[in-house]
Amino acid sequence: MTKMVYEEGMHDITNEQYHGSEGVSRSALWTFKELPQKYWYQYLSGNYERPKESEAYLIGNMLHTKLLEPQLFDEQFYIMPKTNRTTKQGKIDYANALACAEGKSLVNEEQFTSVMQMHDSLANEQVVIDVLGEAKFEKSIFWRDEETGIMCKCRPDIWNDPVCADLKTTEDASPKGFQSSAMKFGYFLQAAMLYEGLKSIGMPFEAFLFICVEKKKPYSGGMYLLDDAALQHGL
């Protein structure tokens, strides 16, 4: 399938359009670091099919939308009412609910409640309020690497000059837990890609903030500034 090619610069496109576009992302680089063959299969072979939306992805996507782009929440998600699908009426009610969903992501009431509580855990924190401020959210940046000529791309969650921030759902938001996740998932590389992307449009950041919240009660949060050493490691 031919991928969409965007000009260098910042673009206001959907997450689906971003993932379906030409360009090397942080995820692609991390996959290559793990196993080049895996990278070839996922990004070059044309045979890879993205897995169906997992619950973890759904929860993270819901939280991102509710906190960063709340005006889009009802357009993207549909809260499924509880129905007893073993009964005739329950099957009818479920079919009617599916028709009302009109292709939106389906969310059960427990998932919705959890995301709202995660949202509330962060929304009243003064640091979060300040960072969100007049920020730009979920903008896609494309640029060509000067050394290799390869088109690269990134999609910062939050950009509020001079601060770049990323929202993370996690099992453990403690300092030790965050440090473990940062190493496991390559957060330093993510920050470096965002730095290079913003620099390419003349807006390098001075601070990178990770906003973390746990996915289980009591939905504890944590906020961590990436130090210069970690950023340089990614660069």
C-alpha positions as CSV (number, residue, x, y, z in Angstrom):
1,M,0.0,0.0,0.0
2,T,1.3,3.4,-1.0
3,K,1.9,5.7,2.0
4,M,1.0,9.3,2.1
5,V,4.0,11.7,1.8
6,Y,3.8,14.9,3.7
7,E,6.0,18.0,3.1
8,E,8.5,18.9,5.8
9,G,7.0,20.9,8.6
10,M,4.1,20.7,11.1
11,H,0.8,19.2,10.0
12,D,-2.6,19.0,11.6
13,I,-3.6,15.4,10.7
14,T,-5.2,12.5,12.5
15,N,-3.3,9.8,14.4
16,E,-4.3,7.3,11.7
17,Q,-3.0,9.5,8.9
18,Y,0.2,10.0,10.8
19,H,0.8,6.2,11.3
20,G,-0.1,5.6,7.6
21,S,2.4,8.2,6.3
22,E,5.9,8.0,5.0
23,G,8.7,8.6,7.5
24,V,10.8,6.9,10.2
25,S,9.3,7.3,13.6
26,R,10.7,6.6,17.1
27,S,8.8,3.3,17.2
28,A,10.4,2.3,13.9
29,L,13.9,3.1,15.2
30,W,13.3,1.2,18.4
31,T,12.1,-1.8,16.5
32,F,15.2,-1.7,14.4
33,K,17.3,-1.5,17.5
34,E,15.6,-4.6,18.8
35,L,15.8,-6.7,15.6
36,P,16.4,-5.4,12.1
37,Q,14.5,-8.4,10.7
38,K,11.5,-7.3,12.8
39,Y,11.8,-3.8,11.4
40,W,11.9,-5.1,7.8
41,Y,8.8,-7.2,8.4
42,Q,6.8,-4.4,10.1
43,Y,7.8,-1.4,8.0
44,L,9.2,-2.6,4.7
45,S,7.7,-6.0,3.7
46,G,4.2,-4.9,3.0
47,N,2.9,-8.0,4.8
48,Y,2.5,-6.7,8.3
49,E,-1.0,-6.1,9.6
50,R,-1.3,-3.9,12.7
51,P,-2.9,-5.8,15.6
52,K,-6.4,-5.0,16.7
53,E,-6.8,-2.3,19.2
54,S,-5.8,-3.6,22.7
55,E,-7.4,-2.5,25.9
56,A,-4.2,-0.8,27.0
57,Y,-4.1,1.2,23.7
58,L,-7.8,2.0,24.0
59,I,-7.4,3.3,27.6
60,G,-4.3,5.4,26.6
61,N,-6.1,6.8,23.6
62,M,-9.2,7.7,25.6
63,L,-7.1,9.5,28.2
64,H,-5.1,11.4,25.6
65,T,-8.3,12.6,24.0
66,K,-10.1,13.5,27.2
67,L,-7.2,15.5,28.6
68,L,-5.7,17.0,25.5
69,E,-8.6,17.2,22.9
70,P,-11.8,16.8,24.9
71,Q,-13.9,18.3,22.1
72,L,-13.1,15.2,20.0
73,F,-14.1,12.6,22.7
74,D,-17.7,12.0,21.8
75,E,-16.7,11.9,18.1
76,Q,-14.3,9.0,18.7
77,F,-15.7,6.9,21.5
78,Y,-19.1,5.3,22.3
79,I,-20.0,4.2,25.8
80,M,-21.7,0.8,25.4
81,P,-24.6,0.3,27.8
82,K,-24.7,-2.9,29.8
83,T,-26.9,-5.5,28.1
84,N,-27.6,-9.1,28.7
85,R,-26.8,-10.6,25.3
86,T,-28.1,-14.0,26.3
87,T,-31.7,-12.7,26.0
88,K,-33.6,-11.7,22.9
89,Q,-34.1,-8.1,24.2
90,G,-30.5,-7.9,25.2
91,K,-29.4,-8.8,21.7
92,I,-31.7,-6.2,20.2
93,D,-30.4,-3.6,22.6
94,Y,-26.8,-4.5,21.7
95,A,-27.5,-4.3,18.0
96,N,-29.1,-0.9,18.4
97,A,-26.1,0.3,20.4
98,L,-23.7,-0.8,17.7
99,A,-25.8,1.1,15.1
100,C,-25.6,4.2,17.3
101,A,-21.8,3.8,17.6
102,E,-21.4,4.4,13.9
103,G,-17.8,3.1,13.8
104,K,-16.6,4.8,16.9
105,S,-14.3,2.9,19.4
106,L,-16.5,0.9,21.7
107,V,-15.9,1.5,25.5
108,N,-17.6,-0.3,28.4
109,E,-18.8,1.6,31.4
110,E,-15.9,0.3,33.6
111,Q,-13.3,1.5,31.1
112,F,-15.0,4.9,30.8
113,T,-15.1,5.3,34.6
114,S,-11.4,4.4,35.0
115,V,-10.4,6.9,32.3
116,M,-12.4,9.7,33.9
117,Q,-10.8,9.0,37.3
118,M,-7.3,9.0,35.6
119,H,-8.2,12.3,34.0
120,D,-9.3,13.8,37.3
121,S,-6.1,12.6,39.0
122,L,-4.1,14.8,36.6
123,A,-6.4,17.6,35.5
124,N,-6.3,19.5,38.8
125,E,-2.5,19.4,39.2
126,Q,-1.1,22.9,38.8
127,V,1.9,21.7,36.7
128,V,-0.5,20.0,34.3
129,I,-2.7,23.1,34.1
130,D,0.4,25.2,33.4
131,V,1.8,22.9,30.7
132,L,-1.5,22.5,28.9
133,G,-2.1,26.3,29.0
134,E,-1.9,27.5,25.4
135,A,-0.2,24.4,24.1
136,K,-0.5,22.7,20.8
137,F,-1.6,19.1,20.9
138,E,-1.0,16.0,18.8
139,K,0.6,17.9,15.9
140,S,2.6,15.8,13.4
141,I,6.1,17.0,12.3
142,F,8.0,15.7,9.3
143,W,11.6,16.5,8.5
144,R,14.5,15.1,6.5
145,D,17.6,14.1,8.4
146,E,20.6,16.1,7.2
147,E,23.1,13.2,7.5
148,T,21.2,10.4,5.9
149,G,18.5,12.2,3.8
150,I,15.9,9.9,5.5
151,M,12.4,11.4,6.1
152,C,11.6,11.3,9.8
153,K,8.5,12.0,11.7
154,C,7.2,12.6,15.3
155,R,4.0,13.6,17.0
156,P,4.5,15.4,20.3
157,D,1.5,15.1,22.7
158,I,2.0,18.5,24.1
159,W,4.1,21.5,22.9
160,N,4.0,24.7,24.9
161,D,7.1,26.7,24.0
162,P,9.6,26.1,25.5
163,V,8.3,22.9,27.1
164,C,7.5,19.6,25.4
165,A,5.5,17.0,27.4
166,D,4.3,13.5,26.9
167,L,1.4,11.8,28.6
168,K,1.9,8.2,29.7
169,T,-0.4,5.6,31.3
170,T,1.6,3.1,33.3
171,E,1.4,0.3,35.9
172,D,3.8,2.1,38.2
173,A,4.2,5.9,38.3
174,S,6.8,5.8,41.1
175,P,10.3,7.1,40.4
176,K,11.7,3.6,40.3
177,G,8.8,2.4,38.1
178,F,9.2,5.3,35.7
179,Q,12.9,4.8,35.4
180,S,12.3,1.1,34.5
181,S,9.7,2.0,31.9
182,A,12.0,4.7,30.4
183,M,14.8,2.2,29.8
184,K,12.4,-0.6,28.6
185,F,10.5,1.5,26.1
186,G,13.3,4.0,25.1
187,Y,11.8,7.2,26.3
188,F,15.2,8.9,25.8
189,L,15.0,8.1,22.1
190,Q,11.4,9.5,22.0
191,A,12.5,12.7,23.5
192,A,15.5,13.0,21.1
193,M,13.2,12.5,18.1
194,L,10.8,15.2,19.3
195,Y,13.8,17.5,19.9
196,E,15.0,17.0,16.4
197,G,11.5,17.4,14.9
198,L,10.8,20.6,16.7
199,K,14.3,21.9,15.9
200,S,13.6,21.3,12.3
201,I,10.8,23.9,12.4
202,G,12.8,26.3,14.6
203,M,11.2,25.4,17.9
204,P,13.6,23.2,20.0
205,F,12.4,22.7,23.6
206,E,14.2,23.6,26.7
207,A,12.6,21.0,29.0
208,F,10.9,17.7,28.4
209,L,8.3,16.6,30.9
210,F,6.7,13.1,31.3
211,I,3.2,13.2,32.8
212,C,2.4,9.7,34.1
213,V,-0.7,8.2,35.7
214,E,-1.3,4.7,36.9
215,K,-4.1,2.6,35.2
216,K,-5.5,1.2,38.5
217,K,-6.9,2.8,41.7
218,P,-6.0,5.2,43.2
219,Y,-4.7,6.3,39.8
220,S,-1.6,7.9,41.2
221,G,0.3,10.3,39.1
222,G,4.0,11.3,38.7
223,M,5.8,14.0,36.7
224,Y,9.4,13.7,35.6
225,L,11.7,16.0,33.8
226,L,14.2,14.4,31.4
227,D,17.7,15.4,32.2
228,D,20.3,16.5,29.6
229,A,22.3,13.3,29.9
230,A,19.2,11.2,28.9
231,L,18.4,13.5,26.0
232,Q,22.0,13.5,24.8
233,H,22.0,9.7,25.0
234,G,19.0,9.6,22.6
235,L,20.6,12.1,20.3
